[in-house]
Structures are given as structure tokens and as C-alpha cells.
Amino acid sequence: MVDDRDSYFMRLALSEAQEGYNRDDFPVGAVLAVDGEYLGKGSNSTKTNREWSSHAESSLIRSFAPAIQRNKKDEKSIELYTTLEPCLMCLGTIVLNRITRIVYACPDPNGGAARLDPNQLGKWYVKKWPMIEQCNEFREESYILLTDYMRKHEKWKNILASFEDMHKQG
């Protein structure tokens, strides 16, 4: 269930996405929290770094890996807030680093992996799988930022179409 604290962290993630947009990077932002306390934030930098795996979620987790591991040993809740449903790479990074909860704003009809069933992957994944929730409160704001970016770049035309189709369907 999404609460006021979740809204606060999602607002920070959207601010990071806006910063990425302003740099002409794909506008996705993410925030990490430990037991409800802010840990860090980041945004996509795939264009800036010229490295396709520089997604907001994976880069943020790598940056804070020592703190995440220390807090996991203390059995603290580690939450990731992201403006776009995580892709398969980011979901793998999330699971491997034992993030306990993901909250995302906009579904990704093209590359989102949050709908995967861990039961199809094996017992280890079932044990480590995070709680995943969509934060509908910020879905539209994230969608607009993403699709505005896609409209500015011809190479995103096909993906834009899948986002627009998703939006029409509700």
C-alpha cells in the first residue's frame, strides 16, 4: 500500500527523472530508502555515459551496494522507488541485492519485468523476490515525461506507440 512516505520518495524520483530529461537522457529516476529513511537517488545516464546499462535503478544500487548489504544483514527493509517499471536487468540487480520492496509509477509495456512470476524462475527467486507495487498517483506524470522525451527522438517511435496504446487502454 502506497502512503505519504512513498509519495515523498516518488516525488524525489520524479525530480531525478526530470534532471535526466533536462540532460537529454531517458527520463527515469530512482530513490533508495532503508526502513523508511532516505539513502540516495539517481537517474538514467545511458546517453550521458554512452553505456546502455546505466539505468537509474541498477546504477543507484551499485552506488550504494555496501550500505545495502550492511542493512540487509541487520534485516532492515530496503525499498526502491522508480518512475518506470524496472526492466529485466534492473529487476535482476534488485533481486540479487535483496531489495525488499519496489514501488514504480509508470508501467513499461515494452520492457517492464515486474509482472514476472518468480515461481517460474526457481525456489531461490521465490525466496528473494521483493514486494512490487505500482504507485498510480504518479503514473500520469511519469508517463508524460517519458512520452515527451520519446516524441523528441525518432529512435523511440516504436516504443512510444506501445506506451500510447497502454495509455489508451487505461
N, C-alpha and C positions, 0 to 999 in steps of 0.2 A: 504494500500500500504506500503510495506516494504521499509525503507530508510536507510541512513548511520547510523543514531542513532540506528535503530533497529538492524543493523548488529553488531554494537558495543556491544549492550546488549546481543545479541545472542552469540557472541564470549565469553562474560563473562559466560554465561550459559553453553556453551560447556566446558569451563575451569573447572567449577564446576562438570560437568558430568565426566570429566577426573579424577578429585580428587576422586569422588565416585568409579570409576573403579579401581583406584590405591589402595583404601581401600578394594576392593573386594565387594563393594556394587553395586547394579544395577545402571548403569551409566546414571542418569538423573540429569540435572542441571536446575536451575531456577533463574531468576532475577526479582526484582520488581522495577518499576520506577514510579515516580509521576510527572506529567506534563513534562515528558522527562528527569527528573533528577533521578539519581541512588538512590535507597533506600536500597536495600540489595540483598543478593544472598544466595543460599543454594543448597544442593544436597540430593539425596536419602540417607537414612541411615537405611533402613529396616533391613539389615543384622547386621550392627553395633549396632543398638538399640534393635534388636530382637523384632521388633514391626512393623507389616505389614502396618500400616497407616502412617509410617514415609516417605511419598513420598515428593519429593523436593518441589512441589508446595504447598501442604497443610501445611507442616512444616514451610515453609517460610512465608506464610500468617499468620499463628498462631503467629510466632515470631514478626511480625510487625503489628499485629491487631490494637493496639492503634493508630499508625501513619496512618494506612489505614483509620480508622474511622474518625480521625480528618481531614484528607484531603478530604474525601468524603463529610463531612459537608461543606467544602469550595468549593465543586463541582469541584475538580481537577480530572484530568484524572489519573487513576491508571492502569498501564499496567503490565502484567505478560509475561515474555519470558521464554519458556521452550523448552528443546531439544526433548521432546517426547509429542505427543498429549495427553492432560490430560485424565485421567480415570474418571469414573463416580464420585468417591469420591472427587477427586480434583476439578472437574467441579462444583460439589455441593458447595464446600468450596469457590470457586471463585465467584459463583453467590451470595451466602449468604453474602459475604464480599464486594459485589458491585464493583468487579474489572471491569473496563470498556472495557478492550481490552486484548486479549490473542494472542500471536504470538508463534507458535510452529514450530519446524524444521522437525521432522520425524513423519509421521502418525503412529498410533498404530492399526494394523489390528486385533489385538486380544482383546484389551480393551479400545480403544480410544472412547471418548464420544463427541468429538467436532462436530460430524455430527448430534447430536440430534436436533430435531425440537422443539423449546420451545413452539410453538403453540399447540403441543400435550400434554404439561405439565400443562398449565393453564395461565391465564392472568398475575398473579404475576411474573412468569418466563419470559414471553414475555417482561414485563417492565424492568426487571433487567438483562436480557441476555446481555453478553458482545459481542463486535465485536470479531470475531475469524478469524485469518489469518494464513496461512501456509507460512513459510519462506523457499522457495525452495533452496535458496543459501546455506543453511547449512543442508539440508536433508541428503545428502550422508555422510557427516562427522558424523552426529549423528547416522545414520543407521549403519555405520561401527563400531563405538564404541559399540553400543548395541549388534550387532550380534557377534562381537568378544567376548564380555562378555558371551553371551548365549552359544557359542561354548565351552567355558571353563567349563560350568556347565551342567551336564547331565539333571538336572531337568527342564531346559529351552528348551529341544529338540523340543517339540511340538510347542511352541511359536516361536522358531527360524524358523521352517518350514513356519509358516504363514507370518513372516517378509520376508523370502526369496521369497515366492510366490508373495507377494506385490511388491517386488523389480523387479522381472522378468516382471511383468505387467506394470511397469513404474510408 
